[in-house]
Amino acid sequence: MITLTNIKKTFGHNTVLDGIDLLVKKGDVVTILGPSGSGKTTFLRCINFLEKADEGEVSIDQFTVQCQKPNRKDILILRQKTTMVFQQYNLFKHKTVIENIMEGLVIVQKLPKEEAKQRSLDVLEKVGLAEKANAYPSQLSGGQQQRVGIARALALNPEVILFDEPTSALDPELVGEVLSVIRKIAEEGITMIIVTHEMSFAREVSNHVVFMDGGKIVEQGHPEDIFLNPKEDRTKQFFKRIN
Ligand code: ADP
């Protein structure tokens, strides 16, 4: 369903992605783990061209874009199939919660306002924030703001949601509520790719774990295999260091 082939990216002399291949099936929850600086976020951003890879191919639902020479229209089509949940939520501060969610539905997807409103309320319900529809982001906790970020991604009904370290900006006591919302969405069968440092969450929520280091995928597989029986030295060392 999603095929990423030979993704390469260099910043100056720094090779950040050194030929990444990944296959994601419909309904998969893939977590990407690895040390800081290993290229996880860059890889995620290359999937929807927030970052343009130098080489490779991104294919979602049989719609294929060559990274080297994408045209603007193809990028827009690809972005309608993917939505990103950011570390820093990226909500519009001067818009209410529901306006934040409706924005993409009305402007990008051209949904009638009433329909957009109803869908926004439905997803707010799903993340447990229906009563905050008319609040402004500044009136919410970080955890609640991130749940709005997730609701906004969900409302667009994408083929895949990309999560870029969704809990790393949060105080520890707020991490749990965001992870439970992601867990709940995962159970509904929505395809997700999640960059995270939350190891126990990754182990529990994903059906496929990718371990990256130095711009390459070192090892990938079922969480139980990767966590309990890693084969590669670099994976073993990584788990040893964080435990
Ligand atoms: P990770 O998510 O695994 O921590 P990143 O993808 O954020 O890794 O970064 C990988 C490497 O790419 C780092 O060395 C980082 O400094 C570099 N990098 C990321 N974005 C840029 C950029 N826009 N310009 C230059 N270097 C960058």
Residues whose N, C-alpha, C, O or C-beta is under 5 A from the ligand:
A	BS01	ADP	F11 V16 P35 S36 G37 S38 G39 K40 T41 T42 F43
